[in-house]
Amino acid sequence: MMLTKDEHEHLIMAYYHDHKTYSLTEWLLARMAKGLEDAAVRHAHHRVYRTSLMELRSLSARDLADIGLNRSMLKTAALEAADRHMAR
């Protein structure tokens, strides 16, 4: 598809308009905000993992067998539960 000269100029102007430059302060604040957000996500994941693990550890061997788990599988099951929860 061939663009007209006006369409081409419009696309170039839209590109330059969408790509603004940031000052060092803005860039640093954005990086810090992203770091804090990432830390909050990791903390939430760990909290769900820890809660799931504690609940699984409180079950008897018979209850675990009923749901298809044994004690050696608890950490993996808790990690999978935390991953599923965070994927929502």
N, C-alpha and C positions, 0 to 999 in steps of 0.2 A: 504494500500500500504506500503510495507516494503522498507526502504531506505538502500542502501549499506553503508558501513562504510565511504567511501569517500564522498558520497552525504550528509550524516549526518554531517561530519566534515565541509564540504563546507557551509552548512546552518548555523552551529554554528559560523563559522568565519564571514559570511555575517552579522549575527545578531550583533556580537560584533563590526564589522566595522561600521555599521550604527548607533550605539549608542555611540557617543563620549561624553566625559565629557566637561563641560564648566567651565571656571574660574568664580569667583564671578563677576568680571567686565563684562564679556560677558553676563552673566545671567541678571545682572541689566540693561545693555543696551538693551537687548532683551525685558525685561519687560517694560522698558520705551518706547521703540518703539511701542510695542503692545498697551500700554496705549494711546499714541498719535494717533495711527491709530483708535482705538475705539472712541476717542474723535472727530476725524475728521468725522467719520461715523455718530455719534450722531448729530454733528453740521449740516451736510448735510441733514439729515432726518428732523431736526427742521426747516431748511431753506425752504425745499420743503413744509412742513406743513404750515409754516407761510405764504408763497406765495399763496398757495392754499386757505387758509382761507381768506386772503385779497381779492382774486379774487371772491370767493363765496359771501363774505359780500358786494361786490360792485354790485351784481345782485339785480334786483327788486324782489318783492314777486312773481310777475307773471312769471318772468324768472326762478326763483327757482321752482315754481310749474310745469313749463314745463319740467324740468329735474327730477321731482319727489322728490324735497326736500322742507323743510320748515326751518325757521331760527333756530329752536332748533336742527337741524340735521347737522349744518355746521361744528362744531368741529369734529364730528365723520367722516363726509365725507372727510374733509381735512386730518385727520389722516390716513384714508384708502388710500387716494391718495398718501400720503408720503410713506406708507408701500409698495404699489404697485411699486412706482418709485424706491425705494431702493432694491426691490427684483429683479429688472432687472439686 
